[in-house]
């Protein structure tokens, strides 16, 4: 049996005590403890080991070296591990995390050793995201969660004995509460083409969002093949910016769902894209070749709201408000929250699969409500 090797040892050389340890590459190293007292030396060495300040498990690795491949698909071990365990991190999420890492995290912690990042440093940096970078509290919390995830993984894999971010409390979410329209206002908005300046494409795009709670990218990604006799099929989202250029991608939560729609509204959608091929986009000014832009949708909705005298700025109403509108309206009908979430889109594939079968009574309740919108 081989000899057991301690994590560290303390010894005296001349008039000072040192701690000897092995780093992550199995190389023996030593550091001065700064004391001539044996008891104090052992105490300091034990504290350093407990706090991850010894290089046992690569604790002395600088953050920039540790972060080299983080959030890069195909290179990041964390992403690979999530995929192998059945999870999913979308390319957009990984791209945002990498961007935040390079812009906000590396400038502050890049040259710092992992074991030297303290609770106080992490908290001070979180505050600086607000005061120096002028970011909203919610955004600062999101960026901080990236650092916390990285250091949490360092703790799990033995690089650190603790994650300093765990002891930092998140900032108060000071985001303005998202507003929503009433059913009466919604009916007024879709009563005619006048609020939409006779633009049927924009009106029906917003009507689809009101009846389904589809996200803006999901609405724009709708193609002729997605329109069925009694429902709309939601499988893709449209991205019109980014490094890869305009393209179809998976939905935000990677879920696929079918949402019931009134027959009359289905007929309106089919008239809008009559004569187009199955792969053509429904909401398009180019004959289905490309969808309308996100900016045009936002501008058109604001103009329509102004026309019916709705203060969308004061009430914080945007295209995303359609998700709040339908979610609240369906819950008020007494439908189970799980069923409502299967309409609006679950965050996990398991929950989506679990609630893809609807009861006919629930279908009728949903259709009765959305028929009041798409009348």
N, C-alpha and C positions, 0 to 999 in steps of 0.2 A: 504493500500500500504506500502511495506517495505521501510525502510530508505535507501537512496542511499549511497553507500560507495565509498569514493574517492580512487583513486589508491594509494595515499600516503598522509601523513600529517607531518607537521614540528612542533616540540615543543622544549621548553627549559627545561633543567634539570641542576640546579646549574648554572655554568657559560659556558655551552656548548649547542649547538643546535643538535638535533637528527632528523632523519627522520624515521617515522613508516610506515610499509607497510605489505601486506599479500603475502606470497609466493604461489607457485602453489598448495600446499597442504592446502591452506586456513589457514595457521598458521601465526599469527601476529609476525612480527619481527621488529628490529630496528637497525639502524647504526648511528654512530657518524658522523656529517658533518664536524667536525674539524674547526669550526668557532664560534666566540662569537657574530657575527653581524647577526641580524635577516634577513635583506635584502639579504645578501650574502648566508645565509643558505637556503632561499627559492630558490635562483638562482641555487645553487649547487644541491639541491634536484630535481629541474625540469630538470637539465642537466642529472643527473644520470638516471632519469626515461626515458628521451628521448633516451639515449644511451643504454638502457637495462641493466644498472648496478644495478638496484633494482631487487629483486627476484620475482617481479610481473610477472607471467607467467613462473616461473621456470628459470628465467635468471641467478640465482646463481648455477644452476645445473652444475656439472663438465662435461667436454666434454666426458670423458671416460664413465660416466653413461649414457649420452645421446646416445653414439655410441654403446652401448652394443649389440643391436640386428640388427644394420644397416647392410644391404647387405646380410643378411642371409635369404634365401627363407623360407617362413613359419613363420618367426618371424618378419621380417622387415615390418613395416606399410607402408613405402614408396613404396616398391615393390608391396604390396597388393593393394595399391591405384592405381598404374599404371595399374595393371591388370584389376581392376574393371572399369577403365576408357577406356579400350580398347587398352591400350598400351602393350608393351612387353619388358622385360629386360631379355636377354638370361642368362642361368646359367653360361656360361663362363664370361660374362660381370660382373655379380654379384660376381663371384669368384675372378676376378681380382680386383674389387673395394674393397672387403673385405681384400684381400692380401695387397693392397696399404695402406688401413686404418691401418692395424696392423703393417706394416713395416715402414711407413713413417709419418703417421698423428698422431697416438696415442703417439709415443715417444715424439713428440713435444708439443701436445696440450692436452694430456690425463688428466693431473691434473689441467688444466686451466678451469676456469669457463666460460661458454658460453659467458656471457656478457662482459668478459674481453679480448676476442680475438679481437685485433684491426687491422685496415688496415695495419699499419706498421709491426705488427707481422706476418700477413699473407703474406705480400710481402717479408719480410726477409726470411721466410721459403721457399717461391717459389725460391728465389735466391739460398738458401742453397741446394735445390734439385739438382741444377746444379753444384755448387762449392764444396759441401761436399760429395754428393753421386755420383758425376760425371755422371749425367743423361743427355740425350739429351734434348734440349729445348722442343721438341714435347712431350716427355715422361713426363717431369716436368709439362707441361700444362695439360696433361691428368690427372695426379695425383691431381693437384690443383683443377681441375674441380670436383673431388670427394668431397673435402672439401667444395667447393662452393655450390654443390648440397645439402649437409647436412645442412649447415648453412642457405641456402635459404629456406629449409623446416622448419628449426627452426623459421625463421622469419614468414613464412606463417602460422604456427600453433600457433604463439603467444609466443614462447619462447624468441624471440629477437625482438627488434624494427627495426633492420637493419642487413643486411648481409655485413660484412666487405670485403668479397671477391669481391663484386660488384665494388669496387673502385680500384681494382688491375688490371692493364693492363697485358694481357698475353705476354709471351716471343715471340720473333721472331722465326718463324719456320725455323730452319736452316738445315732441312733434305735435303739430296741430292735428286735432281729431278730424278724420276724414268725414266730410258731409255727404248727404245723400238726398235724392229727390223724393217727394211723396208720390203716391200712385196718381193723384190728380195732376200733378205737375208733369209726370211722365206721359200721361195720356194727352195732355195739352201739347207736349213737345212733338209727339208723333201723330197728331190729329191731321196734319197736312204737310205738304212739302214747303210751305211758306217759311217756317223758321230755318229751313235748310237751304234756302235760296234755290229751290227746285232741284237740288242735288240728291237724287234718289239713292245713289251709291252711299253717300255719307249717312243718310237717314237710316238705311237698312243695316249698315254696319253697326251703328249705335243701338238700333233696335235688337239686333242679334245679341249684343252684349247685355242689354237689359233683360232679355228673356233667358239667358243662359249663364250669365256671370263669367263668360269667357274673357280671358285676359286680352289686352290689345293685340299682342303678337299672335295669339291664337285666332282672333277674328280675321286679321289680315292674311293668315296662312290658309284660310278656308278655301278649298278648291271644289270644283263641280262634283268630283267623286265623293265628297264628304256629305252631300245633301241626299238624304233618304226620304222615303215617303212620310215618315212620322218623327224623324229625329235628325240631329246633326252629329256627325262623327268628329271628335276632337283628338287629333294625334300629333299635330305639329304646331310650331310657332314660327313667326317670321322675324328674322333679324335683318335690319336694313343698315346696320353700321358695324364697325369692328374690323379687325385685321383681315378676316376672311371674306369681307364684302357681303352683299346681300345674299341670303340663303335661307332655306328651310332648315329648322332644327327641331329637336324634341321639345316638348312642353317644359315649363319651368320645373315641374316635379317629376317629369318623365312618365306621367300617367296618361293612359288612353281611356277615353270615356265617351259615352253616347248620351245625348241630352234630348228629351222629348220636345217637340215644337208643334204649335197649331198648324193644321193643314193649310189654312189661308196664308200663313207666313211662309211656309215651305213653297207654296205656289209663287209668292212674290220673289223669293230668292231665285227660283228657277227662271222666272221671266227676266230677271236682271242679267243672267248669264246665258240666255238662250242662244243656241248655236255654237257654243264653245266646247272644246274637247274636255275629257275627264280631268286632265291635269291643269286646266286653266284656273286662274284665280277668280273668285267670285266678285270681290270688291276691287275693281280695276278700272283705270282710264285707258288702258292699252289693249283692250280686247282680251284680257285675261293673261297676258304675257307676264306682267308684274303687278303686284298689289299696290293700292294707294299708299302714300307715305304716312307714317305715324304723325308727323307734324300737321298734315292736312286734316287728319281726324281730330286732333286736339283743337285746331283753329275752327273747324266747322262746328264742333260741339259748343265751344264758347260763344260763337255767333248765334247759334240756335237758342242757347240759354239766355243770352241778352235779349233776344227777340221776345221771349215769353216773360221777360222781366224777372229773371232769377239772378240773385247776386252770388255768382259762383265763386268769386274771390272771397267775399266775407264768409261764405259757408264752406269754403274749401272743397268745392265739388270739381271733380276731374273725371276722365274716362274710367279710371279705376273705381270711381264711386258706384258704377253699375254692379260691381261685385258685392258691395255693402248693401245696395238696394235690394237685389234679389235674395241674398242670404237672409236679411232681416225679414223680408216679406214672406218667404217660405217658412221660416221658423214660426212666424206669427200665425200661419195657417195650421200649426200643430204638427207639422211633419217632423220626424226624428232628425236630430242634428246630424247623425251619421249619413242619412239619406241626402240631406242638404249639402253636406260636404262632398258627397260623391258627385253631385252636380257641379259644384264650384271647383272641384279638383283637390284630391287628397295629396298630402305630402309623401305618402308612402304607397308603393305599388300594392302591398298586401291589403291595405284598407280599400283601395280602389277596386281590386278584384272581389273583395268581400261584399261590396255593396253595389255591384253592377246589375243585379237582378231587382227590378222594381215591382212592387205590388201594383195591380191595376188601379186600385183606389188612389194610391199616391200619384200615379200617372195623371189621373183625371184631375186631382187637386192642382197639380202643377200646371196642366194645360188650361184649366179654368182661369187661373191667375194670369198666365202669359197671354191668354186670348184677350184680356183687358188691355194689354199693352199693344200687341200686334193686331189691332182691330181693323 
